[in-house]
Amino acid sequence: LFFKAIVLLGEPIQWERSLQVIIDLLLTDGNPAIVPETSTVEHDHIPIIACNRDLVFKAAADLPRFGHGAFLTCLETLYKSISGNDLKYTAFVGKPYEISFQYAETIANKIALANGQPKIDKVYF
């Protein structure tokens, strides 16, 4: 199998398995069947897109629960420890990233134009 990108939309149920698979894909440029001679050579890994860096969230429990940001922190730390390089995200989506605001602005302009209104000049977030 060859993977061209990794998209992370939420924390997995089994972190250890998911972390291992993702690290394998990052170290092998998406092809874990071919093991590189060294994992510490700086190179661009396959694109990785993630969302929601919330470290914790409120739930029924009295104490905070780990969110997707906690999973991403583990992934970043493991990748750095193993490869010696920083994990480089291609994009962050969701709250409160710029790409989300750009999308909202695009949709707002489409709605305005569809209703005979001029393009929105300024949007305040």
DSSP file (Angstrom, degrees, kcal/mol; ACC not computed):
  #  RESIDUE AA STRUCTURE BP1 BP2  ACC     N-H-->O    O-->H-N    N-H-->O    O-->H-N    TCO  KAPPA ALPHA  PHI   PSI    X-CA   Y-CA   Z-CA
    1    1 A L              0   0    0      0, 0.0     2,-0.4     0, 0.0    32,-0.4   0.000 360.0 360.0 360.0 145.3    0.0    0.0    0.0
    2    2 A F        -     0   0    0     29,-0.1     2,-0.4    30,-0.1    29,-0.2  -0.994 360.0-159.9-128.9 126.3    1.1    3.5   -0.7
    3    3 A F        -     0   0    0     27,-2.8     3,-0.1    -2,-0.4    43,-0.1  -0.883   9.3-169.3-108.4 135.6   -0.5    6.5    1.1
    4    4 A K        +     0   0    0     -2,-0.4     2,-0.3     1,-0.2    -1,-0.1   0.644  69.7   0.6 -97.8 -17.6   -0.2   10.0   -0.3
    5    5 A A        -     0   0    0     41,-0.2     2,-0.4    25,-0.1    -1,-0.2  -0.985  58.4-130.6-163.0 163.0   -1.5   11.9    2.8
    6    6 A I  E     -a   48   0A   0     41,-2.3    43,-2.9    -2,-0.3     2,-0.5  -0.992  17.9-169.3-122.7 130.0   -2.7   11.6    6.3
    7    7 A V  E     -a   49   0A   0     -2,-0.4     2,-0.6    41,-0.2    43,-0.2  -0.984   2.5-166.6-121.7 121.7   -5.9   13.4    7.5
    8    8 A L  E     +a   50   0A   0     41,-3.1    43,-1.0    -2,-0.5     3,-0.1  -0.926  18.4 162.2-112.6 111.3   -6.7   13.5   11.2
    9    9 A L        -     0   0    0     -2,-0.6     2,-0.3     1,-0.3    -1,-0.1   0.532  66.7  -7.1-106.2  -9.7  -10.2   14.5   12.1
   10   10 A G  S    S-     0   0    0     58,-0.1    -1,-0.3    57,-0.1    57,-0.0  -0.961  84.2 -74.6-175.8 163.1  -10.4   13.2   15.7
   11   11 A E        -     0   0    0     -2,-0.3    57,-0.1    -3,-0.1    58,-0.1  -0.473  50.8-124.7 -72.6 138.3   -8.6   11.2   18.3
   12   12 A P        -     0   0    0      0, 0.0     3,-0.3     0, 0.0    -1,-0.1  -0.269  11.8-122.3 -76.8 166.7   -8.7    7.5   17.7
   13   13 A I  S    S+     0   0    0      1,-0.3     2,-0.9     2,-0.1    -2,-0.0   0.919 107.8  42.8 -74.0 -45.2   -9.9    4.9   20.3
   14   14 A Q  S  > S+     0   0    0      1,-0.2     4,-2.0     2,-0.1    -1,-0.3  -0.800  70.6 179.9-105.8  92.1   -6.6    3.0   20.3
   15   15 A W  H  > S+     0   0    0     -2,-0.9     4,-3.4    -3,-0.3     5,-0.3   0.900  75.7  55.8 -58.5 -45.8   -3.9    5.7   20.4
   16   16 A E  H  > S+     0   0    0      1,-0.2     4,-2.0     2,-0.2    -1,-0.2   0.892 110.4  44.3 -61.2 -41.7   -0.9    3.4   20.5
   17   17 A R  H  > S+     0   0    0      2,-0.2     4,-2.3     1,-0.2    -1,-0.2   0.934 116.5  46.2 -67.1 -45.8   -1.9    1.6   17.3
   18   18 A S  H  X S+     0   0    0     -4,-2.0     4,-2.6     1,-0.2     5,-0.2   0.905 111.5  51.6 -65.0 -41.8   -2.8    4.8   15.5
   19   19 A L  H  X S+     0   0    0     -4,-3.4     4,-2.6    -5,-0.2     5,-0.2   0.916 110.5  49.6 -60.4 -42.9    0.4    6.6   16.6
   20   20 A Q  H  X S+     0   0    0     -4,-2.0     4,-2.5    -5,-0.3    -2,-0.2   0.933 112.7  45.8 -62.1 -46.9    2.5    3.6   15.4
   21   21 A V  H  X S+     0   0    0     -4,-2.3     4,-2.3     2,-0.2    -2,-0.2   0.918 114.2  48.1 -64.1 -43.9    0.8    3.5   11.9
   22   22 A I  H  X S+     0   0    0     -4,-2.6     4,-2.4     2,-0.2    -2,-0.2   0.924 112.3  48.5 -64.6 -44.4    1.0    7.3   11.4
   23   23 A I  H  X S+     0   0    0     -4,-2.6     4,-2.6    -5,-0.2     5,-0.2   0.920 110.4  52.6 -60.8 -43.6    4.7    7.4   12.5
   24   24 A D  H  X S+     0   0    0     -4,-2.5     4,-1.3    -5,-0.2     6,-0.2   0.920 111.0  47.0 -57.5 -44.3    5.4    4.5   10.1
   25   25 A L  H  <>S+     0   0    0     -4,-2.3     5,-2.9     1,-0.2    21,-0.3   0.889 112.7  49.1 -66.0 -39.5    3.8    6.4    7.2
   26   26 A L  H ><5S+     0   0    0     -4,-2.4     3,-0.7     1,-0.2    20,-0.2   0.892 112.7  47.0 -67.1 -39.4    5.6    9.6    8.0
   27   27 A L  H 3<5S+     0   0    0     -4,-2.6    -1,-0.2     1,-0.2    -2,-0.2   0.722 118.0  41.5 -75.3 -21.2    9.0    7.9    8.2
   28   28 A T  T ><5S-     0   0    0     -4,-1.3     3,-1.4    -5,-0.2    -1,-0.2   0.179 110.9-111.2-113.5  16.6    8.5    5.9    5.0
   29   29 A D  T < 5S-     0   0    0     -3,-0.7    -3,-0.2     1,-0.3    -4,-0.1   0.859  81.7 -49.4  54.1  37.4    6.9    8.6    2.8
   30   30 A G  T 3 <S+     0   0    0     -5,-2.9   -27,-2.8    -6,-0.2    -1,-0.3   0.485 125.1  94.6  86.7   3.4    3.6    6.7    2.9
   31   31 A N    X   +     0   0    0     -3,-1.4     3,-2.0    -6,-0.3   -29,-0.1  -0.751  44.0 178.4-129.3  85.7    5.0    3.3    1.9
   32   32 A P  T 3  S+     0   0    0      0, 0.0    -1,-0.1     0, 0.0   -30,-0.1   0.582  75.3  74.4 -67.5  -7.4    5.8    1.2    5.0
   33   33 A A  T 3  S+     0   0    0    -32,-0.4     2,-0.6     1,-0.2   -31,-0.1   0.705  92.3  60.5 -74.4 -18.7    6.9   -1.7    2.8
   34   34 A I  S <  S-     0   0    0     -3,-2.0    -3,-0.2    -6,-0.2    -1,-0.2  -0.920  78.0-157.1-113.5 108.6   10.1    0.2    2.1
   35   35 A V        -     0   0    0     -2,-0.6    -7,-0.1     1,-0.0    -2,-0.0  -0.719  17.6-127.1 -87.6 125.9   12.2    1.0    5.2
   36   36 A P        -     0   0    0      0, 0.0     3,-0.1     0, 0.0    -1,-0.0  -0.314  17.3-119.4 -68.7 155.8   14.5    4.0    4.9
   37   37 A E  S    S+     0   0    0      1,-0.2     2,-0.3     2,-0.0    -2,-0.0   0.876  98.1  11.3 -62.5 -37.6   18.2    3.5    5.8
   38   38 A T        -     0   0    0      1,-0.1     3,-0.3     3,-0.0    -1,-0.2  -0.999  56.4-156.7-142.7 143.3   17.9    6.1    8.5
   39   39 A S  S    S+     0   0    0     -2,-0.3    -1,-0.1     1,-0.2    -2,-0.0   0.422  88.2  68.7 -96.9   1.1   14.9    7.8   10.0
   40   40 A T        +     0   0    0     44,-0.1     2,-0.4     2,-0.1    -1,-0.2   0.433  67.2 110.9-102.1   1.5   16.9   10.9   11.2
   41   41 A V  S    S-     0   0    0     -3,-0.3     2,-0.4     1,-0.1    44,-0.1  -0.619  76.5-116.6 -74.9 129.0   17.6   12.4    7.8
   42   42 A E        +     0   0    0     -2,-0.4     2,-0.3    42,-0.1    -1,-0.1  -0.514  55.8 140.6 -71.2 124.8   15.7   15.6    7.4
   43   43 A H        -     0   0    0     -2,-0.4     2,-0.5     0, 0.0    42,-0.0  -0.972  57.0 -88.7-154.5 163.4   13.2   15.3    4.6
   44   44 A D        -     0   0    0     -2,-0.3     2,-0.1   -15,-0.0    -2,-0.0  -0.659  43.1-149.9 -78.4 128.1    9.7   16.3    3.8
   45   45 A H        -     0   0    0     -2,-0.5   -19,-0.1     1,-0.2     3,-0.1  -0.406  36.1 -71.9 -88.6 172.6    7.2   13.7    4.9
   46   46 A I        -     0   0    0    -21,-0.3    -1,-0.2   -20,-0.2   -41,-0.2  -0.238  69.5 -79.7 -60.9 154.8    3.8   13.1    3.2
   47   47 A P        -     0   0    0      0, 0.0   -41,-2.3     0, 0.0     2,-0.4  -0.241  46.7-165.1 -58.7 142.1    1.2   15.8    3.8
   48   48 A I  E     -a    6   0A   0     40,-0.3    42,-2.8   -43,-0.2    43,-1.0  -0.989   4.7-171.6-133.4 125.0   -0.6   15.7    7.1
   49   49 A I  E     +ab   7  91A   0    -43,-2.9   -41,-3.1    -2,-0.4     2,-0.3  -0.947  11.8 174.6-116.8 133.2   -3.8   17.6    7.7
   50   50 A A  E     -ab   8  92A   0     41,-2.0    43,-2.5    -2,-0.4     2,-0.3  -0.889  13.6-154.4-135.7 165.2   -5.3   17.9   11.2
   51   51 A C  E     + b   0  93A   0    -43,-1.0    43,-0.2    -2,-0.3    41,-0.0  -0.918  57.6  23.6-134.4 162.3   -8.1   19.6   13.0
   52   52 A N        -     0   0    0     41,-1.1    -1,-0.2    -2,-0.3    42,-0.1   0.936  46.4-165.1  53.3  91.2   -9.0   20.8   16.5
   53   53 A R        +     0   0    0     42,-0.5     2,-0.2    15,-0.1    -1,-0.1   0.195  37.1 143.7 -88.9  16.8   -6.0   21.3   18.7
   54   54 A D        -     0   0    0      1,-0.2    15,-2.6    15,-0.1    16,-0.6  -0.414  37.9-159.6 -59.5 120.6   -8.1   21.4   21.8
   55   55 A L  S    S+     0   0    0     14,-0.3    12,-3.4    -2,-0.2    15,-0.4   0.917  71.0   5.1 -69.3 -43.8   -5.9   19.7   24.5
   56   56 A V  E     -C   66   0B   0     10,-0.3     2,-0.3    13,-0.1    10,-0.2  -0.891  64.1-161.2-136.1 165.3   -8.8   18.9   26.8
   57   57 A F  E     -C   65   0B   0      8,-2.1     8,-2.6    -2,-0.3     2,-0.4  -0.963  27.4-104.1-144.2 162.4  -12.6   19.2   26.8
   58   58 A K        +     0   0    0     -2,-0.3     2,-0.2     6,-0.2     4,-0.1  -0.721  47.4 155.0 -89.5 133.6  -15.4   19.2   29.3
   59   59 A A        -     0   0    0      2,-0.5    -1,-0.0    -2,-0.4     0, 0.0  -0.651  61.9 -68.4-138.3-164.3  -17.5   16.0   29.7
   60   60 A A  S    S+     0   0    0     -2,-0.2    -2,-0.0     2,-0.0     2,-0.0   0.790 106.7  89.2 -65.7 -27.5  -19.6   14.3   32.3
   61   61 A A  S    S-     0   0    0      1,-0.1    -2,-0.5     2,-0.1     4,-0.1  -0.349  84.4-126.2 -69.2 152.8  -16.5   13.5   34.3
   62   62 A D  S    S+     0   0    0     -4,-0.1    -1,-0.1     2,-0.1    -2,-0.0   0.808  92.4  61.8 -70.4 -29.5  -15.4   16.1   36.9
   63   63 A L  S    S-     0   0    0      1,-0.1    -4,-0.3    -5,-0.0    -2,-0.1  -0.650 101.1 -89.0 -97.3 155.2  -11.9   16.4   35.5
   64   64 A P        -     0   0    0      0, 0.0     2,-0.3     0, 0.0    -6,-0.2  -0.262  39.3-135.6 -60.7 148.0  -11.0   17.5   31.9
   65   65 A R  E     -C   57   0B   0     -8,-2.6    -8,-2.1    -4,-0.1     2,-0.1  -0.815  27.0 -99.4-103.9 145.3  -10.9   14.8   29.2
   66   66 A F  E     -C   56   0B   0     -2,-0.3   -10,-0.3   -10,-0.2     2,-0.1  -0.430  42.9-161.7 -65.2 134.0   -8.1   14.6   26.6
   67   67 A G    >>  -     0   0    0    -12,-3.4     4,-1.2    -2,-0.1     3,-1.0  -0.342  40.3 -80.2-103.6-171.5   -9.0   16.1   23.3
   68   68 A H  H 3> S+     0   0    0      1,-0.3     4,-2.4     2,-0.2   -13,-0.2   0.801 125.3  64.9 -62.7 -30.0   -7.6   15.7   19.8
   69   69 A G  H 3> S+     0   0    0    -15,-2.6     4,-2.2     1,-0.2   -14,-0.3   0.838  97.7  54.7 -62.7 -32.6   -4.9   18.2   20.7
   70   70 A A  H <> S+     0   0    0     -3,-1.0     4,-2.0   -16,-0.6    -1,-0.2   0.906 108.3  48.6 -66.4 -41.4   -3.5   15.7   23.3
   71   71 A F  H  X S+     0   0    0     -4,-1.2     4,-2.4     1,-0.2    -2,-0.2   0.923 111.5  49.6 -62.6 -44.3   -3.2   13.1   20.5
   72   72 A L  H  X S+     0   0    0     -4,-2.4     4,-2.8     1,-0.2    -2,-0.2   0.878 108.0  54.0 -63.7 -37.6   -1.5   15.5   18.2
   73   73 A T  H  X S+     0   0    0     -4,-2.2     4,-2.3     2,-0.2    -1,-0.2   0.912 109.7  47.8 -62.3 -42.9    1.0   16.5   21.0
   74   74 A C  H  X S+     0   0    0     -4,-2.0     4,-2.7     2,-0.2     5,-0.2   0.928 112.3  49.4 -61.9 -45.1    1.8   12.8   21.4
   75   75 A L  H  X S+     0   0    0     -4,-2.4     4,-2.6     1,-0.2     5,-0.2   0.928 112.1  47.6 -60.1 -47.1    2.3   12.4   17.7
   76   76 A E  H  X S+     0   0    0     -4,-2.8     4,-2.3     1,-0.2    -1,-0.2   0.907 113.3  48.2 -61.5 -43.3    4.5   15.4   17.4
   77   77 A T  H  X S+     0   0    0     -4,-2.3     4,-2.4     2,-0.2    -2,-0.2   0.916 113.3  46.5 -66.1 -44.4    6.7   14.3   20.4
   78   78 A L  H  X S+     0   0    0     -4,-2.7     4,-2.4     2,-0.2     5,-0.3   0.925 112.6  49.8 -63.9 -44.6    7.1   10.8   19.1
   79   79 A Y  H  X>S+     0   0    0     -4,-2.6     4,-2.9    -5,-0.2     6,-0.5   0.921 113.2  46.5 -61.4 -43.8    7.9   12.0   15.6
   80   80 A K  H  X5S+     0   0    0     -4,-2.3     4,-1.9    -5,-0.2    -1,-0.2   0.912 113.3  49.4 -64.1 -43.2   10.5   14.4   16.9
   81   81 A S  H  <5S+     0   0    0     -4,-2.4    -2,-0.2    -5,-0.2    -1,-0.2   0.868 119.8  36.5 -65.2 -37.1   12.0   11.8   19.2
   82   82 A I  H  <5S+     0   0    0     -4,-2.4    -2,-0.2    -5,-0.2    -1,-0.2   0.902 130.8  26.3 -84.5 -43.5   12.3    9.2   16.5
   83   83 A S  H  <5S-     0   0    0     -4,-2.9    -3,-0.2    -5,-0.3    -2,-0.2   0.710  91.0-130.4 -95.2 -22.1   13.2   11.3   13.5
   84   84 A G  S  <<S+     0   0    0     -4,-1.9     2,-0.3    -5,-0.5    -4,-0.2   0.469  75.9 103.6  81.9   1.2   15.0   14.2   15.1
   85   85 A N  S    S-     0   0    0     -6,-0.5    -1,-0.3   -44,-0.1    -2,-0.2  -0.806  76.6-107.4-116.9 155.6   12.7   16.5   13.0
   86   86 A D        -     0   0    0     -2,-0.3     2,-0.4    -3,-0.1    -9,-0.1  -0.577  36.4-112.5 -77.7 143.1    9.7   18.6   13.7
   87   87 A L        -     0   0    0     -2,-0.2     2,-0.6   -11,-0.2    -1,-0.1  -0.624  31.4-153.1 -72.7 130.2    6.4   17.3   12.4
   88   88 A K        -     0   0    0     -2,-0.4   -40,-0.3    -3,-0.0     2,-0.2  -0.921   3.2-149.2-114.2 111.5    5.2   19.8    9.7
   89   89 A Y        -     0   0    0     -2,-0.6   -40,-0.2     1,-0.1     3,-0.1  -0.558   7.4-150.8 -77.0 139.9    1.4   20.0    9.2
   90   90 A T  S    S-     0   0    0    -42,-2.8     2,-0.3     1,-0.3   -41,-0.2   0.862  77.6 -17.0 -73.6 -38.4    0.3   20.8    5.7
   91   91 A A  E     -b   49   0A   0    -43,-1.0   -41,-2.0    -3,-0.1     2,-0.4  -0.982  52.7-139.8-162.8 153.8   -2.9   22.5    7.1
   92   92 A F  E     -b   50   0A   0     -2,-0.3     7,-0.4   -43,-0.2     2,-0.3  -0.977  25.8-173.4-114.2 135.5   -5.0   22.8   10.2
   93   93 A V  E     +b   51   0A   0    -43,-2.5   -41,-1.1    -2,-0.4     2,-0.2  -0.835  43.1  38.3-124.2 164.9   -8.8   22.9    9.7
   94   94 A G  S >  S+     0   0    0     -2,-0.3     3,-1.7   -43,-0.2     6,-0.4  -0.606  91.4  27.9  94.1-159.3  -11.6   23.5   12.1
   95   95 A K  T 3  S-     0   0    0      1,-0.3   -42,-0.5    -2,-0.2   -43,-0.3  -0.527 122.0  -8.8 -83.7 149.1  -11.6   26.0   14.9
   96   96 A P  T 3  S+     0   0    0      0, 0.0    -1,-0.3     0, 0.0     2,-0.1  -0.444  93.0 123.9-101.5  55.8  -10.1   28.5   15.1
   97   97 A Y    X>  -     0   0    0     -3,-1.7     3,-1.3     1,-0.1     4,-1.3  -0.458  65.5-118.1 -86.3 151.6   -7.8   28.3   12.0
   98   98 A E  H 3> S+     0   0    0      1,-0.3     4,-2.6     2,-0.2     5,-0.2   0.832 111.2  62.1 -55.7 -38.0   -7.5   30.8    9.2
   99   99 A I  H 3> S+     0   0    0     -7,-0.4     4,-2.0     1,-0.2    -1,-0.3   0.851 101.6  53.2 -61.0 -32.7   -8.7   28.3    6.6
  100  100 A S  H <> S+     0   0    0     -3,-1.3     4,-2.3    -6,-0.4    -1,-0.2   0.902 109.7  47.3 -67.0 -40.9  -12.0   28.0    8.5
  101  101 A F  H  X S+     0   0    0     -4,-1.3     4,-2.4     2,-0.2    -2,-0.2   0.885 110.3  52.4 -68.2 -38.5  -12.5   31.8    8.4
  102  102 A Q  H  X S+     0   0    0     -4,-2.6     4,-2.2     2,-0.2    -2,-0.2   0.908 110.3  48.5 -62.8 -41.2  -11.6   31.9    4.7
  103  103 A Y  H  X S+     0   0    0     -4,-2.0     4,-2.5    -5,-0.2    -2,-0.2   0.925 110.2  51.1 -64.1 -44.5  -14.2   29.3    4.0
  104  104 A A  H  X S+     0   0    0     -4,-2.3     4,-2.6     1,-0.2    -2,-0.2   0.899 110.2  50.0 -60.0 -40.6  -16.8   31.1    6.0
  105  105 A E  H  X S+     0   0    0     -4,-2.4     4,-2.3     2,-0.2    -1,-0.2   0.908 109.9  50.5 -64.6 -41.9  -16.1   34.3    4.1
  106  106 A T  H  X S+     0   0    0     -4,-2.2     4,-2.0     2,-0.2    -2,-0.2   0.926 112.7  45.8 -61.1 -45.6  -16.4   32.5    0.8
  107  107 A I  H  X S+     0   0    0     -4,-2.5     4,-2.4     2,-0.2    -2,-0.2   0.909 110.8  53.0 -65.4 -42.3  -19.8   31.0    1.8
  108  108 A A  H  X S+     0   0    0     -4,-2.6     4,-2.4     1,-0.2    -1,-0.2   0.902 110.2  48.3 -60.6 -40.8  -21.0   34.4    3.1
  109  109 A N  H  X S+     0   0    0     -4,-2.3     4,-2.7     2,-0.2     5,-0.2   0.883 109.3  52.4 -67.6 -38.3  -20.1   36.0   -0.2
  110  110 A K  H  X S+     0   0    0     -4,-2.0     4,-2.3     2,-0.2    -2,-0.2   0.917 111.8  46.6 -62.0 -42.8  -21.9   33.2   -2.2
  111  111 A I  H  X S+     0   0    0     -4,-2.4     4,-1.2     2,-0.2    -2,-0.2   0.923 112.7  49.8 -65.4 -44.1  -25.0   33.8   -0.2
  112  112 A A  H ><>S+     0   0    0     -4,-2.4     5,-3.0     1,-0.2     3,-0.6   0.944 113.5  45.0 -60.1 -48.9  -24.8   37.5   -0.5
  113  113 A L  H ><5S+     0   0    0     -4,-2.7     3,-1.6     1,-0.2    -1,-0.2   0.873 109.3  55.8 -64.7 -37.7  -24.4   37.3   -4.3
  114  114 A A  H 3<5S+     0   0    0     -4,-2.3    -1,-0.2     1,-0.3    -2,-0.2   0.755 109.0  49.0 -65.4 -23.1  -27.2   34.7   -4.7
  115  115 A N  T <<5S-     0   0    0     -4,-1.2    -1,-0.3    -3,-0.6    -2,-0.2   0.137 124.2-101.9-103.1  18.2  -29.5   37.2   -2.9
  116  116 A G  T < 5S+     0   0    0     -3,-1.6    -3,-0.2     1,-0.2    -2,-0.1   0.670  79.4 133.2  75.3  16.7  -28.6   40.1   -5.1
  117  117 A Q      < -     0   0    0     -5,-3.0    -1,-0.2    -6,-0.2    -2,-0.1  -0.657  59.0-103.9 -97.4 155.6  -26.2   41.7   -2.6
  118  118 A P        -     0   0    0      0, 0.0    -1,-0.1     0, 0.0    -3,-0.1  -0.277  49.9 -78.4 -72.2 164.4  -22.7   43.1   -3.3
  119  119 A K        -     0   0    0      1,-0.1     2,-0.4    -7,-0.1   -10,-0.1  -0.333  53.8-105.2 -58.8 142.2  -19.6   41.2   -2.3
  120  120 A I        -     0   0    0    -15,-0.2    -1,-0.1     1,-0.2     3,-0.1  -0.603  31.0-165.3 -75.0 124.2  -18.8   41.7    1.3
  121  121 A D        +     0   0    0     -2,-0.4     2,-0.4     1,-0.2    -1,-0.2   0.899  69.8  23.9 -78.8 -42.7  -15.8   44.1    1.7
  122  122 A K        -     0   0    0      2,-0.0     2,-0.4     0, 0.0    -1,-0.2  -0.983  59.4-171.6-131.9 136.6  -14.8   43.5    5.3
  123  123 A V        -     0   0    0     -2,-0.4     2,-0.5    -3,-0.1   -18,-0.0  -0.995  10.4-156.9-125.4 129.7  -15.4   40.5    7.5
  124  124 A Y              0   0    0     -2,-0.4    -2,-0.0     1,-0.1     0, 0.0  -0.927 360.0 360.0-110.6 123.2  -14.5   40.7   11.2
  125  125 A F              0   0    0     -2,-0.5    -1,-0.1     0, 0.0   -24,-0.0   0.365 360.0 360.0-112.3 360.0  -13.8   37.5   13.1
